């Protein structure tokens, strides 16, 4: 099971991704939203990717991040449909 703060970051990514399923973000943008340092966000993203919860792809505008099937399943498990 992932750490609570990492799950919160995954939920933020999911919300930002919306219907497109992918969010184009920067670590500094996520740091500003969450209050974590840019380095902490980078470590958390790396951890989520290692756990198979997100996929990341670098681009010139930032990082394209998406929840994987495993990440979406964890989201549904923890946050039931309303």
Biopython code that builds the backbone (N, CA, C, O; Angstrom):
import numpy as np
from Bio.PDB.StructureBuilder import StructureBuilder

atoms = [
    (1, "UNK", "N", (0.847, -1.181, 0.000)),
    (1, "UNK", "CA", (0.000, 0.000, 0.000)),
    (1, "UNK", "C", (0.890, 1.240, 0.000)),
    (1, "UNK", "O", (1.918, 1.278, 0.676)),
    (2, "UNK", "N", (0.490, 2.239, -0.755)),
    (2, "UNK", "CA", (1.323, 3.435, -0.866)),
    (2, "UNK", "C", (1.111, 4.371, 0.313)),
    (2, "UNK", "O", (0.085, 4.323, 0.993)),
    (3, "UNK", "N", (2.100, 5.219, 0.538)),
    (3, "UNK", "CA", (2.018, 6.215, 1.601)),
    (3, "UNK", "C", (0.863, 7.171, 1.342)),
    (3, "UNK", "O", (0.523, 7.459, 0.195)),
    (4, "UNK", "N", (0.266, 7.659, 2.424)),
    (4, "UNK", "CA", (-0.884, 8.557, 2.313)),
    (4, "UNK", "C", (-0.556, 9.815, 1.509)),
    (4, "UNK", "O", (-1.357, 10.248, 0.681)),
    (5, "UNK", "N", (0.623, 10.407, 1.751)),
    (5, "UNK", "CA", (0.971, 11.639, 1.028)),
    (5, "UNK", "C", (1.214, 11.356, -0.446)),
    (5, "UNK", "O", (0.942, 12.212, -1.289)),
    (6, "UNK", "N", (1.722, 10.171, -0.774)),
    (6, "UNK", "CA", (1.898, 9.810, -2.182)),
    (6, "UNK", "C", (0.545, 9.587, -2.844)),
    (6, "UNK", "O", (0.344, 9.947, -4.004)),
    (7, "UNK", "N", (-0.395, 8.981, -2.085)),
    (7, "UNK", "CA", (-1.725, 8.770, -2.630)),
    (7, "UNK", "C", (-2.411, 10.112, -2.892)),
    (7, "UNK", "O", (-3.095, 10.281, -3.901)),
    (8, "UNK", "N", (-2.221, 11.059, -1.976)),
    (8, "UNK", "CA", (-2.800, 12.393, -2.172)),
    (8, "UNK", "C", (-2.253, 13.027, -3.453)),
    (8, "UNK", "O", (-2.992, 13.678, -4.191)),
    (9, "UNK", "N", (-0.968, 12.835, -3.712)),
    (9, "UNK", "CA", (-0.366, 13.360, -4.942)),
    (9, "UNK", "C", (-0.963, 12.652, -6.162)),
    (9, "UNK", "O", (-1.232, 13.290, -7.180)),
    (10, "UNK", "N", (-1.170, 11.343, -6.061)),
    (10, "UNK", "CA", (-1.780, 10.589, -7.161)),
    (10, "UNK", "C", (-3.200, 11.090, -7.429)),
    (10, "UNK", "O", (-3.611, 11.198, -8.585)),
    (11, "UNK", "N", (-3.954, 11.398, -6.364)),
    (11, "UNK", "CA", (-5.307, 11.931, -6.541)),
    (11, "UNK", "C", (-5.274, 13.296, -7.222)),
    (11, "UNK", "O", (-6.107, 13.589, -8.079)),
    (12, "UNK", "N", (-4.312, 14.122, -6.839)),
    (12, "UNK", "CA", (-4.168, 15.435, -7.473)),
    (12, "UNK", "C", (-3.886, 15.276, -8.961)),
    (12, "UNK", "O", (-4.456, 15.985, -9.790)),
    (13, "UNK", "N", (-3.009, 14.347, -9.291)),
    (13, "UNK", "CA", (-2.682, 14.083, -10.701)),
    (13, "UNK", "C", (-3.932, 13.606, -11.435)),
    (13, "UNK", "O", (-4.207, 14.045, -12.552)),
    (14, "UNK", "N", (-4.688, 12.709, -10.807)),
    (14, "UNK", "CA", (-5.908, 12.197, -11.416)),
    (14, "UNK", "C", (-6.891, 13.329, -11.687)),
    (14, "UNK", "O", (-7.502, 13.389, -12.754)),
    (15, "UNK", "N", (-7.038, 14.216, -10.725)),
    (15, "UNK", "CA", (-7.952, 15.349, -10.890)),
    (15, "UNK", "C", (-7.478, 16.265, -12.011)),
    (15, "UNK", "O", (-8.284, 16.724, -12.820)),
    (16, "UNK", "N", (-6.178, 16.533, -12.063)),
    (16, "UNK", "CA", (-5.618, 17.403, -13.105)),
    (16, "UNK", "C", (-5.751, 16.760, -14.481)),
    (16, "UNK", "O", (-5.944, 17.456, -15.478)),
    (17, "UNK", "N", (-5.649, 15.432, -14.537)),
    (17, "UNK", "CA", (-5.713, 14.721, -15.814)),
    (17, "UNK", "C", (-7.116, 14.753, -16.406)),
    (17, "UNK", "O", (-7.274, 14.799, -17.626)),
    (18, "UNK", "N", (-8.121, 14.730, -15.561)),
    (18, "UNK", "CA", (-9.498, 14.801, -16.022)),
    (18, "UNK", "C", (-9.831, 13.745, -17.055)),
    (18, "UNK", "O", (-9.369, 12.607, -16.965)),
    (19, "UNK", "N", (-10.624, 14.117, -18.025)),
    (19, "UNK", "CA", (-11.084, 13.181, -19.046)),
    (19, "UNK", "C", (-9.977, 12.729, -19.980)),
    (19, "UNK", "O", (-10.065, 11.662, -20.586)),
    (20, "UNK", "N", (-8.931, 13.545, -20.096)),
    (20, "UNK", "CA", (-7.833, 13.200, -21.009)),
    (20, "UNK", "C", (-6.988, 12.057, -20.462)),
    (20, "UNK", "O", (-6.328, 11.352, -21.225)),
    (21, "UNK", "N", (-7.005, 11.873, -19.152)),
    (21, "UNK", "CA", (-6.249, 10.797, -18.540)),
    (21, "UNK", "C", (-4.783, 11.106, -18.325)),
    (21, "UNK", "O", (-4.070, 10.321, -17.701)),
    (22, "UNK", "N", (-4.317, 12.252, -18.839)),
    (22, "UNK", "CA", (-2.921, 12.647, -18.692)),
    (22, "UNK", "C", (-2.870, 14.104, -18.269)),
    (22, "UNK", "O", (-3.667, 14.928, -18.718)),
    (23, "UNK", "N", (-1.921, 14.405, -17.400)),
    (23, "UNK", "CA", (-1.730, 15.790, -16.969)),
    (23, "UNK", "C", (-0.317, 16.219, -17.328)),
    (23, "UNK", "O", (0.640, 15.485, -17.084)),
    (24, "UNK", "N", (-0.187, 17.392, -17.900)),
    (24, "UNK", "CA", (1.122, 17.963, -18.191)),
    (24, "UNK", "C", (1.451, 18.909, -17.040)),
    (24, "UNK", "O", (0.847, 19.972, -16.900)),
    (25, "UNK", "N", (2.411, 18.508, -16.225)),
    (25, "UNK", "CA", (2.738, 19.263, -15.009)),
    (25, "UNK", "C", (4.246, 19.397, -14.871)),
    (25, "UNK", "O", (5.017, 18.699, -15.530)),
    (26, "UNK", "N", (4.642, 20.309, -14.002)),
    (26, "UNK", "CA", (6.052, 20.413, -13.645)),
    (26, "UNK", "C", (6.166, 20.134, -12.152)),
    (26, "UNK", "O", (5.206, 20.306, -11.402)),
    (27, "UNK", "N", (7.342, 19.703, -11.731)),
    (27, "UNK", "CA", (7.529, 19.442, -10.307)),
    (27, "UNK", "C", (7.389, 20.727, -9.503)),
    (27, "UNK", "O", (6.910, 20.696, -8.369)),
    (28, "UNK", "N", (7.799, 21.849, -10.071)),
    (28, "UNK", "CA", (7.659, 23.116, -9.343)),
    (28, "UNK", "C", (6.189, 23.496, -9.203)),
    (28, "UNK", "O", (5.792, 24.033, -8.169)),
    (29, "UNK", "N", (5.380, 23.231, -10.214)),
    (29, "UNK", "CA", (3.941, 23.501, -10.134)),
    (29, "UNK", "C", (3.304, 22.636, -9.044)),
    (29, "UNK", "O", (2.532, 23.137, -8.226)),
    (30, "UNK", "N", (3.628, 21.331, -9.030)),
    (30, "UNK", "CA", (3.083, 20.442, -8.006)),
    (30, "UNK", "C", (3.578, 20.828, -6.618)),
    (30, "UNK", "O", (2.838, 20.722, -5.640)),
    (31, "UNK", "N", (4.818, 21.272, -6.531)),
    (31, "UNK", "CA", (5.352, 21.720, -5.243)),
    (31, "UNK", "C", (4.575, 22.923, -4.732)),
    (31, "UNK", "O", (4.264, 23.007, -3.544)),
    (32, "UNK", "N", (4.262, 23.856, -5.626)),
    (32, "UNK", "CA", (3.505, 25.040, -5.234)),
    (32, "UNK", "C", (2.108, 24.704, -4.747)),
    (32, "UNK", "O", (1.595, 25.349, -3.833)),
    (33, "UNK", "N", (1.498, 23.710, -5.345)),
    (33, "UNK", "CA", (0.145, 23.306, -4.963)),
    (33, "UNK", "C", (0.147, 22.548, -3.639)),
    (33, "UNK", "O", (-0.727, 22.754, -2.796)),
    (34, "UNK", "N", (1.132, 21.671, -3.461)),
    (34, "UNK", "CA", (1.128, 20.771, -2.300)),
    (34, "UNK", "C", (1.880, 21.298, -1.089)),
    (34, "UNK", "O", (1.621, 20.869, 0.036)),
    (35, "UNK", "N", (2.806, 22.219, -1.306)),
    (35, "UNK", "CA", (3.625, 22.703, -0.194)),
    (35, "UNK", "C", (4.880, 21.876, 0.042)),
    (35, "UNK", "O", (5.684, 22.213, 0.911)),
    (36, "UNK", "N", (5.060, 20.798, -0.718)),
    (36, "UNK", "CA", (6.287, 20.009, -0.643)),
    (36, "UNK", "C", (7.358, 20.674, -1.497)),
    (36, "UNK", "O", (7.043, 21.459, -2.391)),
    (37, "UNK", "N", (8.612, 20.364, -1.228)),
    (37, "UNK", "CA", (9.691, 20.897, -2.061)),
    (37, "UNK", "C", (9.657, 20.219, -3.428)),
    (37, "UNK", "O", (9.084, 19.143, -3.597)),
    (38, "UNK", "N", (10.279, 20.870, -4.384)),
    (38, "UNK", "CA", (10.364, 20.314, -5.733)),
    (38, "UNK", "C", (11.071, 18.954, -5.703)),
    (38, "UNK", "O", (10.676, 18.032, -6.417)),
    (39, "UNK", "N", (12.104, 18.832, -4.887)),
    (39, "UNK", "CA", (12.837, 17.571, -4.772)),
    (39, "UNK", "C", (11.951, 16.478, -4.172)),
    (39, "UNK", "O", (12.004, 15.327, -4.607)),
    (40, "UNK", "N", (11.135, 16.834, -3.172)),
    (40, "UNK", "CA", (10.224, 15.853, -2.571)),
    (40, "UNK", "C", (9.201, 15.373, -3.587)),
    (40, "UNK", "O", (8.895, 14.182, -3.650)),
    (41, "UNK", "N", (8.674, 16.290, -4.379)),
    (41, "UNK", "CA", (7.704, 15.913, -5.414)),
    (41, "UNK", "C", (8.352, 14.954, -6.403)),
    (41, "UNK", "O", (7.741, 13.960, -6.795)),
    (42, "UNK", "N", (9.571, 15.243, -6.803)),
    (42, "UNK", "CA", (10.280, 14.373, -7.740)),
    (42, "UNK", "C", (10.438, 12.970, -7.150)),
    (42, "UNK", "O", (10.226, 11.976, -7.845)),
    (43, "UNK", "N", (10.807, 12.890, -5.877)),
    (43, "UNK", "CA", (10.949, 11.583, -5.212)),
    (43, "UNK", "C", (9.603, 10.861, -5.122)),
    (43, "UNK", "O", (9.526, 9.654, -5.350)),
    (44, "UNK", "N", (8.560, 11.593, -4.796)),
    (44, "UNK", "CA", (7.227, 10.991, -4.685)),
    (44, "UNK", "C", (6.750, 10.474, -6.043)),
    (44, "UNK", "O", (6.186, 9.383, -6.125)),
    (45, "UNK", "N", (6.969, 11.241, -7.098)),
    (45, "UNK", "CA", (6.600, 10.787, -8.438)),
    (45, "UNK", "C", (7.382, 9.532, -8.820)),
    (45, "UNK", "O", (6.828, 8.593, -9.391)),
    (46, "UNK", "N", (8.658, 9.528, -8.503)),
    (46, "UNK", "CA", (9.492, 8.358, -8.794)),
    (46, "UNK", "C", (8.972, 7.135, -8.028)),
    (46, "UNK", "O", (8.914, 6.033, -8.574)),
    (47, "UNK", "N", (8.596, 7.338, -6.765)),
    (47, "UNK", "CA", (8.061, 6.253, -5.949)),
    (47, "UNK", "C", (6.741, 5.732, -6.523)),
    (47, "UNK", "O", (6.536, 4.522, -6.615)),
    (48, "UNK", "N", (5.849, 6.645, -6.906)),
    (48, "UNK", "CA", (4.570, 6.237, -7.498)),
    (48, "UNK", "C", (4.792, 5.472, -8.797)),
    (48, "UNK", "O", (4.081, 4.509, -9.086)),
    (49, "UNK", "N", (5.775, 5.901, -9.574)),
    (49, "UNK", "CA", (6.082, 5.203, -10.828)),
    (49, "UNK", "C", (6.646, 3.813, -10.538)),
    (49, "UNK", "O", (6.272, 2.845, -11.200)),
    (50, "UNK", "N", (7.534, 3.708, -9.563)),
    (50, "UNK", "CA", (8.116, 2.418, -9.188)),
    (50, "UNK", "C", (7.043, 1.455, -8.690)),
    (50, "UNK", "O", (7.102, 0.255, -8.957)),
    (51, "UNK", "N", (6.058, 1.992, -7.962)),
    (51, "UNK", "CA", (4.957, 1.172, -7.453)),
    (51, "UNK", "C", (3.957, 0.797, -8.542)),
    (51, "UNK", "O", (3.052, -0.003, -8.308)),
    (52, "UNK", "N", (4.119, 1.374, -9.730)),
    (52, "UNK", "CA", (3.216, 1.077, -10.843)),
    (52, "UNK", "C", (1.917, 1.854, -10.798)),
    (52, "UNK", "O", (0.958, 1.496, -11.482)),
    (53, "UNK", "N", (1.869, 2.924, -9.993)),
    (53, "UNK", "CA", (0.639, 3.709, -9.852)),
    (53, "UNK", "C", (0.492, 4.787, -10.917)),
    (53, "UNK", "O", (-0.626, 5.161, -11.271)),
    (54, "UNK", "N", (1.609, 5.287, -11.428)),
    (54, "UNK", "CA", (1.581, 6.322, -12.468)),
    (54, "UNK", "C", (2.568, 5.967, -13.570)),
    (54, "UNK", "O", (3.473, 5.153, -13.385)),
    (55, "UNK", "N", (2.371, 6.592, -14.707)),
    (55, "UNK", "CA", (3.382, 6.553, -15.771)),
    (55, "UNK", "C", (3.805, 7.994, -16.003)),
    (55, "UNK", "O", (3.003, 8.917, -15.865)),
    (56, "UNK", "N", (5.068, 8.180, -16.356)),
    (56, "UNK", "CA", (5.599, 9.528, -16.612)),
    (56, "UNK", "C", (6.319, 9.540, -17.938)),
    (56, "UNK", "O", (6.945, 8.561, -18.344)),
    (57, "UNK", "N", (6.211, 10.685, -18.607)),
    (57, "UNK", "CA", (6.927, 10.882, -19.869)),
    (57, "UNK", "C", (7.383, 12.333, -19.898)),
    (57, "UNK", "O", (6.560, 13.245, -19.822)),
    (58, "UNK", "N", (8.672, 12.548, -20.006)),
    (58, "UNK", "CA", (9.218, 13.906, -20.029)),
    (58, "UNK", "C", (8.900, 14.575, -21.356)),
    (58, "UNK", "O", (8.897, 13.935, -22.408)),
    (59, "UNK", "N", (8.631, 15.878, -21.288)),
    (59, "UNK", "CA", (8.437, 16.672, -22.490)),
    (59, "UNK", "C", (9.108, 18.022, -22.267)),
    (59, "UNK", "O", (9.568, 18.316, -21.164)),
    (60, "UNK", "N", (9.164, 18.822, -23.289)),
    (60, "UNK", "CA", (9.799, 20.134, -23.165)),
    (60, "UNK", "C", (8.983, 21.077, -22.278)),
    (60, "UNK", "O", (9.517, 22.056, -21.758)),
    (61, "UNK", "N", (7.687, 20.784, -22.105)),
    (61, "UNK", "CA", (6.807, 21.638, -21.302)),
    (61, "UNK", "C", (6.640, 21.165, -19.863)),
    (61, "UNK", "O", (5.968, 21.823, -19.069)),
    (62, "UNK", "N", (7.234, 20.052, -19.528)),
    (62, "UNK", "CA", (7.086, 19.495, -18.176)),
    (62, "UNK", "C", (7.078, 17.988, -18.246)),
    (62, "UNK", "O", (7.791, 17.385, -19.048)),
    (63, "UNK", "N", (6.272, 17.388, -17.407)),
    (63, "UNK", "CA", (6.173, 15.938, -17.356)),
    (63, "UNK", "C", (4.721, 15.552, -17.597)),
    (63, "UNK", "O", (3.812, 16.078, -16.956)),
    (64, "UNK", "N", (4.517, 14.629, -18.525)),
    (64, "UNK", "CA", (3.186, 14.107, -18.773)),
    (64, "UNK", "C", (2.984, 12.941, -17.814)),
    (64, "UNK", "O", (3.712, 11.950, -17.871)),
    (65, "UNK", "N", (2.003, 13.060, -16.942)),
    (65, "UNK", "CA", (1.774, 12.057, -15.902)),
    (65, "UNK", "C", (0.361, 11.517, -16.032)),
    (65, "UNK", "O", (-0.578, 12.271, -16.290)),
    (66, "UNK", "N", (0.212, 10.210, -15.853)),
    (66, "UNK", "CA", (-1.100, 9.579, -15.905)),
    (66, "UNK", "C", (-1.158, 8.451, -14.886)),
    (66, "UNK", "O", (-0.158, 7.781, -14.627)),
    (67, "UNK", "N", (-2.332, 8.250, -14.315)),
    (67, "UNK", "CA", (-2.522, 7.079, -13.462)),
    (67, "UNK", "C", (-2.548, 5.845, -14.350)),
    (67, "UNK", "O", (-3.128, 5.870, -15.436)),
    (68, "UNK", "N", (-1.936, 4.787, -13.902)),
    (68, "UNK", "CA", (-1.989, 3.516, -14.611)),
    (68, "UNK", "C", (-3.279, 2.797, -14.221)),
    (68, "UNK", "O", (-4.038, 3.297, -13.390)),
    (69, "UNK", "N", (-3.528, 1.651, -14.800)),
    (69, "UNK", "CA", (-4.692, 0.851, -14.402)),
    (69, "UNK", "C", (-4.610, 0.524, -12.913)),
    (69, "UNK", "O", (-5.616, 0.585, -12.206)),
    (70, "UNK", "N", (-3.426, 0.182, -12.443)),
    (70, "UNK", "CA", (-3.236, -0.122, -11.023)),
    (70, "UNK", "C", (-3.545, 1.106, -10.167)),
    (70, "UNK", "O", (-4.178, 0.985, -9.118)),
    (71, "UNK", "N", (-3.110, 2.274, -10.603)),
    (71, "UNK", "CA", (-3.369, 3.509, -9.877)),
    (71, "UNK", "C", (-4.845, 3.848, -9.837)),
    (71, "UNK", "O", (-5.361, 4.288, -8.809)),
    (72, "UNK", "N", (-5.531, 3.641, -10.967)),
    (72, "UNK", "CA", (-6.977, 3.899, -11.005)),
    (72, "UNK", "C", (-7.727, 2.916, -10.122)),
    (72, "UNK", "O", (-8.702, 3.284, -9.467)),
    (73, "UNK", "N", (-7.276, 1.671, -10.102)),
    (73, "UNK", "CA", (-7.916, 0.669, -9.237)),
    (73, "UNK", "C", (-7.750, 1.047, -7.765)),
    (73, "UNK", "O", (-8.688, 0.909, -6.980)),
    (74, "UNK", "N", (-6.575, 1.518, -7.394)),
    (74, "UNK", "CA", (-6.333, 1.951, -6.015)),
    (74, "UNK", "C", (-7.205, 3.169, -5.681)),
    (74, "UNK", "O", (-7.746, 3.271, -4.580)),
    (75, "UNK", "N", (-7.332, 4.074, -6.630)),
    (75, "UNK", "CA", (-8.184, 5.247, -6.422)),
    (75, "UNK", "C", (-9.632, 4.816, -6.185)),
    (75, "UNK", "O", (-10.287, 5.323, -5.275)),
    (76, "UNK", "N", (-10.131, 3.887, -6.994)),
    (76, "UNK", "CA", (-11.519, 3.399, -6.830)),
    (76, "UNK", "C", (-11.686, 2.675, -5.497)),
    (76, "UNK", "O", (-12.742, 2.759, -4.870)),
    (77, "UNK", "N", (-10.650, 1.967, -5.066)),
    (77, "UNK", "CA", (-10.722, 1.231, -3.810)),
    (77, "UNK", "C", (-10.809, 2.193, -2.622)),
    (77, "UNK", "O", (-11.588, 1.970, -1.695)),
    (78, "UNK", "N", (-10.019, 3.246, -2.651)),
    (78, "UNK", "CA", (-9.943, 4.172, -1.527)),
    (78, "UNK", "C", (-11.029, 5.234, -1.591)),
    (78, "UNK", "O", (-11.555, 5.645, -0.558)),
    (79, "UNK", "N", (-11.368, 5.679, -2.793)),
    (79, "UNK", "CA", (-12.368, 6.734, -2.962)),
    (79, "UNK", "C", (-13.550, 6.142, -3.735)),
    (79, "UNK", "O", (-13.572, 6.193, -4.964)),
    (80, "UNK", "N", (-14.528, 5.582, -3.022)),
    (80, "UNK", "CA", (-15.646, 4.951, -3.724)),
    (80, "UNK", "C", (-16.463, 5.968, -4.525)),
    (80, "UNK", "O", (-16.510, 7.153, -4.196)),
    (81, "UNK", "N", (-17.101, 5.472, -5.581)),
    (81, "UNK", "CA", (-17.945, 6.337, -6.421)),
    (81, "UNK", "C", (-19.089, 6.898, -5.593)),
    (81, "UNK", "O", (-19.628, 6.231, -4.710)),
    (82, "UNK", "N", (-19.442, 8.124, -5.896)),
    (82, "UNK", "CA", (-20.515, 8.778, -5.130)),
    (82, "UNK", "C", (-21.800, 8.798, -5.900)),
    (82, "UNK", "O", (-22.806, 9.309, -5.408)),
]
sb = StructureBuilder()
sb.init_structure("model")
sb.init_model(0)
sb.init_chain("A")
sb.init_seg("    ")
for serial, (resi, resn, name, xyz) in enumerate(atoms, 1):
    if name == "N":
        sb.init_residue(resn, " ", resi, " ")
    sb.init_atom(name, np.array(xyz, "f"), 0.0, 1.0, " ", f" {name:<3s}", serial, name[0])
structure = sb.get_structure()
